[in-house]
Amino acid sequence: MKKFLYTLIFIFLLSILFTGVAFAQEPLPSDDEVNAVASQLYCPVCESTPLDVCPTEACRQWRDLIRQQLADGMTEDQIKQYFVDNYGARVLAEPPKQGYFWLAYLLPPVLILAGAIMLFRSFKVWTKPQAASTGLDEEKSDPSKDEYVARFEEEIKKRN
């Protein structure tokens, strides 16, 4: 019986020694929180597919990475910067407002304005009344310069 009691005490002491304090984990970010960040990024592998709707395994792993980064306390901007650092600015849904990326913001309005001006001028020319043309060149409209007309007039004078 003593052996049994010593064994129980030994097991009890071992269980106290090797148990640690268990801390509750912070809840992982929800799918909505992950998709809020993922919708601002494009899949680096697929063409023109937002990361939040891309069905590939790589995108699922990147969404899991975003979930982990959010759980670690990273902000949206830090996560986007991480993806830009690793895959380039092409992964951003909205190009950064710096460098030659400004063309993405300036070029469309300039082209629309130029097209509207050209269209306005074209309508102006198309609706402007023009003098009716006879279809003859000036040198042919002068009978003294036309050889056929001159011969025809001579024949008529001879008959009269």
C-alpha positions as CSV (number, residue, x, y, z in Angstrom):
1,M,0.0,0.0,0.0
2,K,2.9,2.3,0.7
3,K,4.2,1.7,-2.7
4,F,0.9,2.6,-4.2
5,L,0.7,5.8,-2.2
6,Y,4.3,6.8,-3.2
7,T,3.5,6.1,-6.8
8,L,0.4,8.4,-6.6
9,I,2.3,11.2,-5.0
10,F,5.1,10.8,-7.6
11,I,2.5,11.0,-10.4
12,F,0.8,14.0,-8.8
13,L,4.1,15.8,-8.5
14,L,5.1,15.1,-12.1
15,S,1.7,16.3,-13.3
16,I,2.2,19.6,-11.4
17,L,5.7,20.0,-12.8
18,F,4.8,19.5,-16.4
19,T,1.6,21.4,-16.7
20,G,1.8,24.9,-18.0
21,V,-0.6,27.7,-17.9
22,A,-2.9,27.6,-20.9
23,F,-3.8,31.0,-22.2
24,A,-6.9,31.5,-24.3
25,Q,-6.1,32.3,-27.9
26,E,-7.5,35.5,-29.4
27,P,-10.2,34.7,-31.8
28,L,-9.1,34.5,-35.4
29,P,-10.4,37.2,-37.7
30,S,-13.6,36.4,-39.5
31,D,-14.0,35.7,-43.2
32,D,-15.5,39.2,-43.6
33,E,-12.4,40.8,-42.1
34,V,-10.1,38.7,-44.3
35,N,-12.1,39.4,-47.4
36,A,-12.1,43.1,-46.7
37,V,-8.4,43.1,-47.1
38,A,-8.3,40.4,-49.8
39,S,-10.7,42.4,-52.0
40,Q,-8.2,45.2,-52.2
41,L,-5.6,42.8,-53.7
42,Y,-5.4,40.9,-56.9
43,C,-4.2,37.4,-57.3
44,P,-0.5,37.5,-58.2
45,V,-0.9,34.3,-60.2
46,C,-4.3,34.7,-62.0
47,E,-5.0,37.5,-64.4
48,S,-7.4,40.2,-63.1
49,T,-8.9,38.1,-60.3
50,P,-9.5,39.7,-56.9
51,L,-7.9,37.7,-54.1
52,D,-11.2,37.3,-52.2
53,V,-12.9,35.4,-55.0
54,C,-10.1,33.5,-56.6
55,P,-10.7,29.8,-56.3
56,T,-7.0,28.6,-56.6
57,E,-5.2,26.9,-53.8
58,A,-2.5,29.6,-53.9
59,C,-5.1,32.3,-53.2
60,R,-6.6,30.2,-50.4
61,Q,-3.1,30.1,-48.8
62,W,-2.7,33.9,-49.3
63,R,-6.1,34.5,-47.6
64,D,-4.9,32.2,-44.7
65,L,-1.7,34.3,-44.6
66,I,-3.9,37.5,-44.4
67,R,-5.9,35.9,-41.6
68,Q,-2.7,35.1,-39.7
69,Q,-1.3,38.6,-40.2
70,L,-4.6,40.2,-39.0
71,A,-4.4,37.9,-35.9
72,D,-0.8,39.0,-35.3
73,G,-2.1,42.6,-35.2
74,M,-1.0,43.9,-38.6
75,T,-3.0,46.7,-40.2
76,E,-4.5,46.6,-43.7
77,D,-1.8,48.9,-45.0
78,Q,0.9,46.8,-43.5
79,I,-0.6,43.6,-45.2
80,K,-0.9,45.4,-48.5
81,Q,2.7,46.6,-48.3
82,Y,3.8,43.0,-47.5
83,F,2.1,41.8,-50.7
84,V,3.6,44.7,-52.7
85,D,7.0,44.0,-51.4
86,N,6.7,40.3,-52.4
87,Y,4.7,40.5,-55.6
88,G,5.0,44.1,-56.9
89,A,2.4,46.9,-57.2
90,R,0.4,45.0,-59.7
91,V,-1.3,43.1,-56.8
92,L,-3.1,46.2,-55.6
93,A,-6.7,46.7,-56.8
94,E,-6.1,50.4,-56.7
95,P,-2.8,51.6,-58.1
96,P,-0.7,53.8,-55.7
97,K,-0.9,57.5,-56.3
98,Q,2.8,58.0,-57.0
99,G,5.2,57.8,-59.9
100,Y,3.9,56.8,-63.3
101,F,0.8,55.2,-61.6
102,W,-0.6,58.8,-61.7
103,L,-1.3,58.1,-65.4
104,A,-4.0,55.6,-64.4
105,Y,-5.8,58.5,-62.7
106,L,-5.1,61.3,-65.2
107,L,-5.2,59.6,-68.6
108,P,-8.8,58.5,-68.7
109,P,-10.3,61.9,-68.0
110,V,-7.9,63.6,-70.5
111,L,-8.9,61.0,-73.2
112,I,-12.6,61.5,-72.5
113,L,-12.2,65.3,-72.7
114,A,-10.2,65.1,-76.0
115,G,-12.8,62.7,-77.5
116,A,-15.7,65.0,-76.5
117,I,-13.9,68.0,-78.1
118,M,-13.3,66.1,-81.3
119,L,-16.9,64.9,-81.4
120,F,-18.2,68.4,-80.8
121,R,-16.1,69.8,-83.6
122,S,-17.2,67.0,-85.9
123,F,-20.9,67.6,-85.2
124,K,-20.3,71.3,-85.9
125,V,-18.8,70.5,-89.3
126,W,-21.5,67.9,-90.2
127,T,-24.4,70.2,-89.3
128,K,-23.0,73.3,-91.0
129,P,-24.8,73.9,-94.4
130,Q,-22.5,73.8,-97.4
131,A,-22.9,75.3,-100.8
132,A,-24.1,72.8,-103.4
133,S,-21.4,71.8,-105.7
134,T,-22.0,71.0,-109.4
135,G,-19.5,68.2,-109.5
136,L,-17.5,69.9,-112.2
137,D,-14.0,71.3,-111.8
138,E,-13.6,75.0,-112.5
139,E,-11.5,74.6,-115.7
140,K,-14.1,72.2,-117.1
141,S,-17.0,74.5,-116.2
142,D,-15.6,77.3,-118.5
143,P,-16.8,76.4,-122.0
144,S,-14.0,78.2,-123.7
145,K,-11.5,75.9,-122.1
146,D,-13.3,72.6,-122.9
147,E,-12.3,71.2,-126.2
148,Y,-15.5,69.2,-126.8
149,V,-17.7,72.2,-126.0
150,A,-15.6,74.4,-128.3
151,R,-16.0,71.9,-131.2
152,F,-19.7,71.5,-130.5
153,E,-20.2,75.3,-130.7
154,E,-18.3,75.5,-134.0
155,E,-20.5,72.8,-135.5
156,I,-23.6,74.7,-134.5
157,K,-22.2,78.0,-136.0
158,K,-21.5,76.2,-139.3
159,R,-25.0,74.9,-139.5
160,N,-26.6,78.3,-138.9
